[in-house]
Amino acid sequence: MISAKEARDLYEQTNLNIEKYLAKDIEPFIVKAIEHGKCQCFILVASAPCYMNITPNTFQRAVMEELKKLNYTVKFRSYGDKYIPSGIADDYSGNGQNYLNHGFEISW
């Protein structure tokens, strides 16, 4: 069992990782959307067959909470049209286009 100090240190590292993720992976999308006159952006997190129920993991939920603290509106949802990923186009089963993108919808 980890000690309370180790748990606290691990927790603080997670917060640092969230800050790095926001600065490196989220902020550029927001700035680019603003430069193009938009008031929202979508950030891809995962792609999966449409029959799978994709939910945010612990880190992604923490990122969403951090964005909400900064007064953004954040949703985790699927977006775009269904498609066949190019990596499996050769072994296509004939089931149709069944993959969807999932990610953050951030608006301000």
Beta strands, then each sheet from edge to edge (+ up, - down):
strand 1: 40-49
strand 2: 73-83
strand 3: 99-107
sheet 1: 1+ 3- 2+
end
